[in-house]
C-alpha cells in the first residue's frame, strides 16, 4: 500500500484490507454470540429444547383455565391451539432456510426478510422481548413458589419464610447457569427439564385422579356476575395462549442444527418438533381435563397447590417444577442474551469478552429476579402476557410472514388455513389481556410488596 503511487489503486487496496478485517471481525463475533457459535446439535436436541420451551408453568394453570372457560369452550380452545400452533411451528421450520445459502437464525431476521430491514425489526423484536422477558419473570415467581411449597411440605414445623427469599434462592442458580455460552452448552439442563416436565405433569393428573371427584364439585362458572364470568373467560384464553409459547425460540433452536443443501436443518428439526408435540399432548390434555374433572371450578391457579396429600409426592412434584423452570428460564433467556450482546458488540463496538458476557447476563438475571419479587401475581401474569404478546408471535405472526413471502393463491387451502389462524390469534390477543389485567388488579388490592 505504501509503495503504490496511484491514488485510485491505493484507495481501492486500502478498502480491500479494511473489508478483510471487517469480515474477520464478523466471523469472530458470530463465533462468540450464543445463537451462532455452535451448529452441531442433533435432532433430539430439538425435541427436548422444544418440550422445555413449551411445557412450563403454563401446564399447571390449564385446569384453572378450564374452570374459567367451561367444558365445551375449554376443550375446543385447547385442541384448536394444539393444531394451530403445530401448523405455525411447521411454517417457521420451513422458512428457516427459504433463501438458498442463507439461514434465518433469529425470529427478527425472518421478520426483516418479510417486512423490510427496519419495519421487520420494529414488528418482531418488541413482541419477542416481551414474551421472553415475561416468561423469565413468571418463571422466577414459579420457581420461588414451588421452592416455598416444597419447604412448607417437607418442614411442617419450620418457621415460615417469605416468598421473596425463595425467589432469591431460585435466582442464585441462574447467576451460575446463565454464563454457559450457547444453546448446545445448556442441552444437559434442557434434557433434565424436559424429563421433569413430563414427570410433574404425570404426577399432577395421576394424583388428581387418585383423589377422586371432590364432594360438591361444580363445573359452572365461579364468578357471581356476568361481567366477572366474561372477564374470567378472557383470562382463561390467556392462560392457554401462555401454554403454547415455544415459537419465540424455535428459529434460534434450529440455528444450532447443522445444515447442507443435501441435508437441510428442517429435516431433523421437524422430527424433533413432532416428538415434542406428542409429549406436549401427553402433558397438557390429561392435566387440563383430569384436573378440572376432579376439582371443578374450585381448582387453584396452580394445580399442585390444590393437591395436599400425599405430602411427599406433592413435594417431589414441586421440586420437579423447580428443575424444569431452571431449564426453561435458560432457554428463553438465551435469545435475550444474544440480542443484548449483539447490540453491544456490533452496534456499540464493545470487544466480545468473557467479562462483557458476565456483566450483561448477571444484570439480566438480577433484573428479572427483582421484577419477580416485586410482582408475583402468578395467575394474572400468565393471562396478561399470554394474550398481549404470546398470541401474536405464536398463533398468527408466522402466518402473516408466510402470506407476505409465499403469496399463496387467494381462497386456496393454504390461504384459508393462514387466515383462520390469524383471526383466532387476533381474537386471543385482544380478549385475554383484559381478563389478565383485571386479575392482577384484584390480587394487587390484597398484596404487600416483598411480602
Buried (B, 14 or more C-beta within 10 A) or exposed (E): EEEEEEEEEBEEEEEEEEEEEEEEBEEEBBEBBBBBBBBEBBBBBBBBBBBBBBBBBBBBBBBBBBBBBBEEBBBEBBEBBBEBBBBBBBBBBBBBBBEEEEBBBBBBBBBBBBBEEEEBBBBBBEBBBBBBBBBBBBBBBBBBBBBBBBBBBBEEEEEEBEBBBBBBBBBEBBBEBBBBBBBBBBBEBBBBBBBBBBBBBBBBBBBBBEEEEBEEBEEEBBBEEEEBBBBBBBBBBBBBBBBBBBBBBBBBBBBBBEBEEEEBBBEBBBBBBBBBBEBBBBBBBBBBBBBBBBBBBEBBBBBBBBBEEEEEBBBBBBBBBBBBBBBBBBBBBBBBBBBBBBEBBBEEEBEBEEEBBEEBBBEBBEEBBBBBBEBBBBBBBBBBBBBBBBBBBBBBBBBBBBBEBBEBEEEEEBBEBBBBBBEBBBBBBBBBBBBBBBBBEBBEEEEEEEE
